[in-house]
Amino acid sequence: MRTVYLNGEYMPENEAHVSIFDRGFLMADGVYEVTSVLGGKLIDFDGHAVRLQRSLDELDMKSPISKEDLLEVHRELVRANGIEEGMIYLQITRGAPGDRDFVFPDPETTDPTIVLFTQNKPGLADSPAAKKGMKVISIDDIRWGRRDIKTVQLLYPSMGKMMAKKAGADDAWMIEDGYVTEGTSNNAYIVKGNKIITRALSNDILHGITRAAVLRFAKEAQMEVEERNFTIDEAKEADEAFITSASTFVMPVVQIDDAVLGEGVPGRVAPRLREIYLDESLKAAV
């Protein structure tokens, strides 16, 4: 029985309840973050906290907790649930005004709902999938235009993962106007020669916290990085490909649709970046 956090209180998971009128339930009117835990410490917490505040600001939603208190809640949940490797899920919604209405409730009379819970994932850092690589399919990107806001509107990404599963693949890359935007829950990259290529930041993709760290480490390691759009056909002709996210870190991609990349096994760039990311992130973990 996990200990979870709900609106200022720690409690057993079976005692945590949210109103049927909560706008996260009725309208997907909420934002979220997922922070990884390695060695009992939080990875990239500061980046997740900053992005959380940006998402709240973009939706004109007030925060129910300070950054300092949020850190303490994360640490207490790690301690209470004995998490060595895993994740902490955080969700904030606009709250439960007591009835359903498209118009936002008055923030002076309706408090946001905040929920945090842990997911225990032993072996998260030493994932077998990272050694063999993953397969992705390409699908149309039909999401709304503000993908830079990390909202709980995750129906289409979930559908994308199910399309991949049905096709015998691990995930899907989404395509808009012929160009790759991102994966269903991750940022996408290709490698050509010695150059790492990934889509530049805009409203079209999530501003990944792991993405920012990995690109910084890549440049520090004297790797060449180019931020630009790339087509799905260009991706299929790449030497390597990979994804990044808070839960997968750096994960090699060895096949896109029917195109096998390189020798069909992880190349040299993605595994090296994964190694660097894990080493440096553990040093900075809180």
NUFI-82999 format. One record per residue: x, y, z of N, C-alpha, C in turn; residue number from 1. Coordinates in steps of 0.1 Angstrom, whole numbers. Example, Ala and Ser with C-alpha at 12.3 -4.5 7.8 and 13.67 -1.06 7.14 Angstrom:
- 132:-57:78:123:-45:78:132:-33:78:1 $
- 128:-22:71:137:-11:71:129:0:79:2 $
This chain:
- 8:-12:0:0:0:0:9:12:0:1 $
- 8:20:-11:17:32:-12:11:43:-4:2 $
- 20:52:1:17:65:7:17:75:-5:3 $
- 6:82:-6:4:92:-17:2:106:-10:4 $
- 3:116:-18:1:130:-13:-11:136:-21:5 $
- -21:141:-13:-33:147:-19:-37:160:-12:6 $
- -36:171:-18:-40:184:-13:-35:186:1:7 $
- -22:185:3:-15:188:15:-14:177:26:8 $
- -19:165:22:-19:154:32:-13:142:26:9 $
- -6:134:35:-1:121:31:-11:111:36:10 $
- -13:101:28:-24:91:32:-21:78:24:11 $
- -27:67:28:-26:54:20:-34:56:7:12 $
- -29:50:-4:-35:52:-17:-50:49:-17:13 $
- -54:39:-9:-69:36:-10:-78:45:-3:14 $
- -72:55:4:-80:65:11:-80:79:3:15 $
- -72:79:-8:-71:92:-16:-83:92:-26:16 $
- -91:103:-25:-102:104:-34:-103:118:-39:17 $
- -107:120:-52:-108:133:-59:-123:134:-63:18 $
- -128:146:-62:-142:149:-66:-145:145:-81:19 $
- -157:140:-83:-162:138:-97:-163:151:-105:20 $
- -163:162:-98:-164:175:-105:-150:181:-107:21 $
- -140:174:-104:-126:179:-106:-124:181:-121:22 $
- -119:193:-125:-117:196:-139:-107:188:-146:23 $
- -98:182:-139:-89:172:-145:-96:160:-151:24 $
- -106:156:-143:-115:144:-147:-124:148:-158:25 $
- -131:160:-157:-141:164:-167:-136:170:-179:26 $
- -125:178:-178:-120:186:-189:-105:184:-193:27 $
- -98:175:-187:-84:173:-189:-77:187:-186:28 $
- -83:194:-176:-78:207:-173:-67:206:-162:29 $
- -55:202:-166:-45:200:-156:-32:197:-163:30 $
- -21:198:-155:-8:196:-159:-1:186:-151:31 $
- 10:180:-156:17:170:-148:32:170:-151:32 $
- 39:163:-142:54:161:-144:57:147:-138:33 $
- 68:141:-144:73:129:-139:88:130:-136:34 $
- 91:128:-124:105:129:-120:111:115:-116:35 $
- 122:112:-122:128:99:-120:136:99:-106:36 $
- 137:87:-100:144:85:-88:155:74:-91:37 $
- 167:78:-88:178:68:-89:187:69:-76:38 $
- 189:57:-71:197:57:-58:190:65:-47:39 $
- 177:65:-48:169:72:-37:169:87:-39:40 $
- 174:92:-50:175:107:-52:168:111:-64:41 $
- 164:124:-65:156:129:-76:165:134:-87:42 $
- 162:130:-99:169:134:-111:162:146:-118:43 $
- 170:156:-120:166:168:-127:154:175:-120:44 $
- 153:175:-107:141:180:-100:139:195:-104:45 $
- 150:203:-104:148:217:-106:142:220:-120:46 $
- 147:212:-130:141:214:-143:126:211:-144:47 $
- 122:200:-137:108:197:-137:100:207:-130:48 $
- 105:213:-119:98:223:-111:96:235:-120:49 $
- 106:239:-127:105:251:-135:95:249:-147:50 $
- 96:238:-153:86:235:-164:72:234:-159:51 $
- 70:229:-147:57:228:-141:51:242:-139:52 $
- 59:251:-134:54:265:-132:51:271:-146:53 $
- 59:269:-156:56:274:-169:43:269:-174:54 $
- 41:256:-173:28:250:-177:16:257:-170:55 $
- 17:258:-157:7:265:-149:4:279:-154:56 $
- 15:286:-156:14:300:-161:7:301:-175:57 $
- 11:292:-184:5:292:-197:-10:289:-197:58 $
- -15:282:-187:-29:279:-186:-36:288:-176:59 $
- -29:298:-171:-35:308:-161:-40:300:-149:60 $
- -32:291:-144:-36:283:-133:-26:286:-121:61 $
- -32:287:-109:-23:291:-98:-17:278:-92:62 $
- -5:280:-86:2:268:-80:-3:267:-66:63 $
- -5:254:-61:-10:252:-47:2:250:-38:64 $
- 15:251:-43:26:247:-35:38:254:-40:65 $
- 47:257:-30:60:264:-34:70:253:-39:66 $
- 80:258:-46:90:248:-51:97:241:-40:67 $
- 100:249:-29:107:243:-18:98:232:-11:68 $
- 86:235:-9:77:225:-3:75:213:-12:69 $
- 75:216:-25:73:205:-35:85:195:-34:70 $
- 97:200:-32:109:192:-31:107:183:-18:71 $
- 103:189:-8:101:181:5:91:170:3:72 $
- 80:173:-4:70:163:-7:76:151:-15:73 $
- 83:154:-25:90:144:-33:99:135:-24:74 $
- 107:142:-16:116:135:-7:109:126:3:75 $
- 98:131:8:91:123:18:84:111:12:76 $
- 79:112:0:73:101:-7:83:90:-11:77 $
- 95:95:-15:106:85:-17:109:78:-4:78 $
- 110:85:7:114:79:20:102:69:24:79 $
- 90:74:24:79:67:29:76:54:21:80 $
- 79:54:8:77:42:0:89:34:-4:81 $
- 100:38:2:113:31:0:117:30:-14:82 $
- 116:41:-22:119:40:-36:134:42:-38:83 $
- 141:33:-44:155:34:-48:156:37:-63:84 $
- 148:31:-71:147:34:-85:132:34:-89:85 $
- 128:45:-95:114:46:-99:111:60:-103:86 $
- 98:64:-102:93:77:-106:83:82:-96:87 $
- 83:96:-97:72:103:-89:63:110:-99:88 $
- 51:107:-99:41:114:-108:34:125:-100:89 $
- 34:137:-106:28:149:-100:17:154:-109:90 $
- 5:157:-104:-5:163:-113:-12:174:-105:91 $
- -14:185:-112:-22:197:-106:-33:200:-116:92 $
- -45:201:-111:-57:205:-119:-62:218:-114:93 $
- -72:223:-122:-78:236:-118:-88:234:-106:94 $
- -90:222:-102:-98:220:-90:-112:215:-93:95 $
- -120:215:-82:-134:209:-83:-143:220:-79:96 $
- -149:228:-88:-158:239:-84:-172:235:-80:97 $
- -175:221:-80:-188:217:-75:-198:214:-86:98 $
- -195:218:-98:-204:215:-110:-196:216:-122:99 $
- -202:211:-134:-194:212:-146:-198:224:-154:100 $
- -187:231:-159:-189:243:-167:-176:245:-175:101 $
- -178:250:-188:-167:252:-196:-158:264:-191:102 $
- -165:274:-185:-158:286:-180:-150:282:-168:103 $
- -138:287:-167:-129:285:-156:-136:289:-143:104 $
- -134:282:-132:-139:286:-119:-131:298:-114:105 $
- -136:305:-104:-129:316:-98:-118:310:-89:106 $
- -105:313:-92:-94:308:-84:-94:312:-70:107 $
- -102:322:-67:-103:327:-53:-112:318:-44:108 $
- -121:311:-51:-130:302:-44:-128:287:-47:109 $
- -121:284:-57:-118:270:-61:-103:267:-61:110 $
- -99:259:-51:-84:256:-50:-80:246:-60:111 $
- -68:246:-65:-63:235:-74:-63:222:-66:112 $
- -63:211:-74:-61:198:-68:-46:194:-71:113 $
- -39:189:-61:-26:184:-63:-24:170:-58:114 $
- -19:161:-67:-17:147:-64:-3:143:-67:115 $
- 3:136:-58:16:129:-61:16:115:-57:116 $
- 22:106:-65:24:92:-61:36:87:-67:117 $
- 41:76:-61:54:70:-66:51:57:-74:118 $
- 61:54:-83:60:41:-90:74:35:-88:119 $
- 74:23:-82:86:16:-80:91:9:-93:120 $
- 103:12:-98:108:6:-110:122:1:-108:121 $
- 124:-10:-101:138:-16:-100:144:-18:-114:122 $
- 157:-15:-115:163:-18:-128:161:-7:-138:123 $
- 156:5:-134:153:15:-143:165:20:-151:124 $
- 176:21:-144:188:26:-151:195:16:-159:125 $
- 194:3:-155:200:-8:-162:190:-15:-171:126 $
- 183:-8:-179:172:-14:-187:177:-23:-198:127 $
- 172:-35:-199:176:-44:-211:173:-38:-224:128 $
- 162:-30:-225:158:-24:-237:169:-14:-243:129 $
- 176:-8:-234:187:1:-238:198:-6:-245:130 $
- 199:-19:-242:210:-27:-248:207:-32:-262:131 $
- 194:-35:-264:189:-40:-278:183:-29:-287:132 $
- 179:-18:-281:172:-8:-289:157:-11:-291:133 $
- 150:-1:-296:136:-2:-297:132:1:-312:134 $
- 119:-4:-315:114:-2:-328:102:9:-327:135 $
- 102:18:-337:91:27:-337:84:27:-350:136 $
- 71:31:-350:64:33:-362:61:48:-364:137 $
- 57:52:-375:53:66:-378:38:67:-379:138 $
- 33:78:-372:18:80:-373:16:95:-375:139 $
- 5:99:-379:1:113:-381:0:120:-367:140 $
- 5:132:-366:4:140:-354:-9:149:-355:141 $
- -19:145:-347:-32:152:-348:-35:159:-334:142 $
- -25:161:-326:-27:168:-313:-29:183:-315:143 $
- -34:189:-304:-36:203:-304:-23:211:-305:144 $
- -23:224:-308:-11:231:-311:-2:235:-300:145 $
- -6:233:-287:3:237:-276:9:225:-269:146 $
- 17:218:-277:24:206:-272:35:209:-262:147 $
- 39:222:-261:49:226:-252:44:227:-238:148 $
- 30:227:-236:25:227:-223:22:212:-219:149 $
- 27:208:-207:27:194:-204:13:191:-197:150 $
- 3:190:-205:-11:188:-199:-14:173:-198:151 $
- -25:170:-191:-29:156:-190:-37:151:-201:152 $
- -38:159:-212:-45:155:-224:-36:145:-232:153 $
- -37:132:-228:-28:122:-233:-35:111:-241:154 $
- -47:113:-245:-55:103:-252:-48:99:-265:155 $
- -44:109:-273:-38:105:-286:-24:98:-284:156 $
- -15:103:-276:-3:96:-273:-6:82:-268:157 $
- -16:79:-260:-20:66:-256:-24:58:-268:158 $
- -32:64:-277:-36:57:-289:-24:53:-298:159 $
- -14:62:-298:-2:60:-306:6:48:-301:160 $
- 7:47:-288:14:36:-282:6:23:-285:161 $
- -7:23:-285:-14:11:-288:-13:8:-303:162 $
- -12:18:-312:-10:15:-326:4:8:-328:163 $
- 14:13:-320:27:7:-321:27:-8:-316:164 $
- 20:-10:-305:19:-23:-299:12:-33:-309:165 $
- 2:-28:-316:-5:-36:-325:4:-40:-337:166 $
- 13:-31:-340:22:-33:-352:35:-40:-348:167 $
- 36:-45:-335:47:-52:-330:59:-43:-328:168 $
- 57:-30:-325:67:-21:-322:66:-16:-308:169 $
- 76:-7:-304:76:-3:-290:70:11:-288:170 $
- 70:19:-298:65:33:-297:62:38:-311:171 $
- 58:51:-311:55:57:-323:61:71:-324:172 $
- 66:75:-335:70:89:-338:59:96:-346:173 $
- 56:108:-342:45:115:-348:50:124:-359:174 $
- 42:125:-370:46:132:-382:36:143:-385:175 $
- 42:155:-388:33:166:-392:40:173:-404:176 $
- 32:174:-415:37:180:-428:50:173:-432:177 $
- 51:160:-430:62:152:-434:74:152:-425:178 $
- 74:160:-414:85:161:-405:81:155:-391:179 $
- 91:149:-385:89:143:-372:88:154:-362:180 $
- 78:153:-354:77:162:-342:83:156:-330:181 $
- 78:145:-325:84:138:-313:77:125:-312:182 $
- 82:117:-302:75:104:-299:63:107:-290:183 $
- 56:96:-287:43:98:-280:46:103:-266:184 $
- 57:100:-260:60:105:-246:75:108:-245:185 $
- 81:113:-256:96:115:-256:100:124:-268:186 $
- 112:129:-267:117:137:-278:125:127:-287:187 $
- 126:131:-300:131:122:-311:144:128:-317:188 $
- 154:119:-320:167:123:-325:171:114:-336:189 $
- 179:119:-345:186:110:-354:201:114:-354:190 $
- 209:105:-359:224:107:-360:228:104:-374:191 $
- 235:114:-380:240:112:-393:255:116:-393:192 $
- 264:107:-396:278:110:-394:281:112:-379:193 $
- 286:123:-376:289:126:-362:279:137:-357:194 $
- 269:139:-364:259:150:-361:246:144:-355:195 $
- 243:150:-343:230:147:-337:220:157:-341:196 $
- 208:153:-347:198:162:-352:185:160:-345:197 $
- 179:171:-340:167:170:-333:159:183:-336:198 $
- 146:182:-335:137:193:-338:140:205:-328:199 $
- 140:217:-333:142:228:-324:129:231:-315:200 $
- 131:237:-304:120:240:-295:110:250:-301:201 $
- 98:247:-299:87:256:-303:74:251:-296:202 $
- 63:256:-300:50:251:-294:47:237:-300:203 $
- 54:233:-310:51:220:-316:55:208:-308:204 $
- 65:209:-299:70:198:-291:71:202:-277:205 $
- 72:191:-268:74:193:-254:89:197:-252:206 $
- 91:207:-243:105:211:-240:110:202:-230:207 $
- 116:191:-235:120:180:-226:131:184:-216:208 $
- 129:181:-203:140:183:-193:152:174:-196:209 $
- 149:161:-199:160:152:-203:167:157:-216:210 $
- 159:162:-225:164:167:-238:174:178:-235:211 $
- 171:187:-227:180:199:-224:193:194:-218:212 $
- 192:185:-209:204:179:-202:213:171:-212:213 $
- 206:163:-220:214:154:-229:221:163:-240:214 $
- 214:173:-245:221:182:-255:232:190:-249:215 $
- 231:194:-237:242:201:-230:254:192:-228:216 $
- 251:179:-224:262:170:-222:268:166:-235:217 $
- 260:165:-246:266:162:-259:275:173:-264:218 $
- 272:185:-262:280:196:-266:293:197:-257:219 $
- 292:194:-245:303:193:-236:313:182:-240:220 $
- 307:171:-246:316:160:-250:320:162:-264:221 $
- 319:175:-270:324:178:-283:316:171:-294:222 $
- 304:167:-291:295:162:-302:288:173:-309:223 $
- 286:172:-322:279:183:-330:264:181:-329:224 $
- 257:191:-326:243:191:-324:236:201:-334:225 $
- 226:197:-341:219:206:-350:204:205:-347:226 $
- 198:216:-343:184:216:-340:176:221:-352:227 $
- 169:212:-359:162:215:-371:151:204:-373:228 $
- 142:207:-382:132:197:-386:139:186:-394:229 $
- 135:174:-393:139:163:-402:127:155:-406:230 $
- 128:149:-418:117:142:-423:117:127:-418:231 $
- 106:120:-420:106:106:-416:115:98:-426:232 $
- 116:103:-438:124:96:-448:139:98:-444:233 $
- 142:110:-440:156:112:-435:159:104:-423:234 $
- 150:102:-414:152:94:-402:155:79:-406:235 $
- 148:74:-416:150:61:-420:163:58:-427:236 $
- 170:69:-432:183:68:-438:194:71:-428:237 $
- 191:74:-415:201:78:-405:210:67:-401:238 $
- 221:70:-395:230:60:-390:225:55:-377:239 $
- 219:63:-369:214:60:-356:201:68:-353:240 $
- 194:64:-343:183:73:-338:181:69:-323:241 $
- 175:78:-316:172:76:-302:161:85:-297:242 $
- 157:82:-285:147:91:-279:152:95:-265:243 $
- 147:105:-259:150:109:-245:137:112:-238:244 $
- 136:108:-225:125:112:-216:130:109:-202:245 $
- 122:114:-192:126:113:-178:126:98:-174:246 $
- 118:90:-180:117:76:-176:125:66:-184:247 $
- 129:70:-196:138:62:-204:152:67:-206:248 $
- 155:79:-201:168:86:-202:171:87:-217:249 $
- 181:80:-221:185:79:-236:183:65:-240:250 $
- 174:63:-250:170:50:-255:172:49:-270:251 $
- 181:40:-274:184:38:-289:172:33:-296:252 $
- 170:38:-309:160:33:-318:167:26:-329:253 $
- 164:13:-332:171:5:-342:162:3:-354:254 $
- 149:6:-354:141:4:-366:129:14:-366:255 $
- 127:20:-378:116:30:-380:107:24:-391:256 $
- 95:21:-388:86:14:-397:93:1:-402:257 $
- 96:0:-415:102:-12:-419:117:-10:-422:258 $
- 122:2:-419:136:5:-421:145:2:-409:259 $
- 154:-7:-411:164:-10:-400:176:-1:-401:260 $
- 179:5:-390:190:15:-390:204:8:-387:261 $
- 214:11:-395:227:6:-393:227:-9:-393:262 $
- 232:-15:-383:233:-30:-382:221:-36:-374:263 $
- 211:-27:-371:200:-32:-364:202:-33:-349:264 $
- 213:-27:-344:216:-27:-330:220:-13:-326:265 $
- 220:-10:-313:224:4:-309:238:7:-315:266 $
- 240:19:-320:253:24:-324:262:28:-313:267 $
- 270:38:-316:280:43:-305:275:56:-298:268 $
- 267:64:-305:264:77:-300:253:76:-288:269 $
- 242:69:-291:231:68:-281:236:62:-268:270 $
- 243:50:-268:248:44:-256:257:53:-248:271 $
- 266:60:-256:275:69:-249:268:80:-242:272 $
- 258:86:-249:250:97:-243:243:92:-231:273 $
- 237:80:-231:230:74:-220:240:73:-208:274 $
- 252:68:-211:262:67:-200:265:80:-194:275 $
- 268:90:-202:271:103:-197:260:109:-189:276 $
- 247:108:-195:236:114:-188:234:108:-174:277 $
- 235:94:-173:233:88:-160:244:92:-150:278 $
- 256:92:-155:267:96:-146:265:110:-141:279 $
- 263:119:-150:262:133:-146:250:137:-138:280 $
- 239:130:-141:226:133:-134:227:127:-120:281 $
- 233:116:-118:234:111:-105:243:120:-96:282 $
- 253:126:-102:262:135:-94:253:147:-89:283 $
- 244:152:-98:236:164:-94:223:160:-87:284 $
- 220:147:-85:207:143:-80:205:149:-66:285 $
- 192:152:-62:189:157:-49:180:147:-41:286 $
